[in-house]
Amino acid sequence: MKYLLCFIFITLFSFGLKSEEVLVVTENWPPYNYLNKDGKLIGNSTTVINQILSDADIAYKIRVYPWARSFRIASQNKNTLIYSIYKTDKRANKFHWFCPIIKPTPMHFYQMTNNSSVQFKNIEQAKQYTIGIIRGDWSHSYLLDLGFKEGEQLDLAPEMSVNTSKLIAGRINLLVNSELGMRLELKKHNLPFSSVTKLFTIDLTGRNEICMAINKNSSKQLVQRINVAFEHFKKSSKPR
């Protein structure tokens, strides 16, 4: 009888998670998570998220928004998961964290190749230029912590496509992106990668891990279910 009751409980528990769809939010951030030319969400992190949530037997849908909107939605709504996200001191108490899901990819400062006036050898020297940044993302916080100021050095945009258009038009001097991200953005404008020059690579040594996270007010059963699947993922594979 005891085993029968246990079986019924697990079955009902699984049904409850299946019947309540989890919202997953993210942004366009190659190579981690981005929409391909067919509008399909792909990327290294996306593959991991799909694997973990499928293993957890959880019904979910993924929505792609500008980063600030995704972060706000995940911060304010229970049973909402967000990726790919750095765990920082300011964010730590807003979520339950699952880290790491993936290895960081090098991020670089890019300028237009025909703009030879931009030159610097360290991050401090970059303060004399205007840099396109996505509002609320890791590079925004990173540069603020280093003394860069909004409205002076930092030009904020909702997503990378806006920054790329500004860079091409000469409205900003620099932007921060991965190499794959930069290639994909230039392709939208029918421009070769040689149109830009990589000036400086950000040192990500010791940076916080790239994670997925779920709203801190989410169902305990849901968090536990995801955690079991995440621990299985960590044991069976290395961060990509």
QUIBEL-V829560 format. One line per field, one symbol per residue. ss: DSSP state (~ for helix, > for strand, _ for the rest). phi: phi as a letter, one per 30 degrees, with the letter a starting at -180 (. if undefined). A space follows every 10 residues. Layout:
BEGIN
ss->???
phi->???
END
This chain:
BEGIN
ss->_~~~~~~~~~ ~~~~~~~~~_ _>>>>>__>_ __>>>_____ >>_~~~~~~~ ~~~~~____> >>>>__~~~~ ~~~~~~___> >>>>>>____ _~~~>>>>>> >>_____>>> >>________ ___~~~~~__ >>>>___~~~ ~~~~~____> ___>>>>__~ ~~~~~~~~~_ ___>>>>_~~ ~~~~~~~~__ __~~~>>>>> >________> >>>>>____~ ~~~~~~~~~~ ~~~~~~____
phi->.ddddddddd dddddddddc ddcccabdbd cdaadddcic dbjeddeddd ddddddhcda bcbcbeeede dddddcbdhb cbadbddbed cedcbccbbd caddcecbdc bdddcdddba cbddddddbc cdbdeidddd dededcjdbd icdcccbdad dddddddddi dbdbbcaddd edddddddch cddddcbdca cddceidddd bcbbedcded ddeddddddd dddddcaced
END
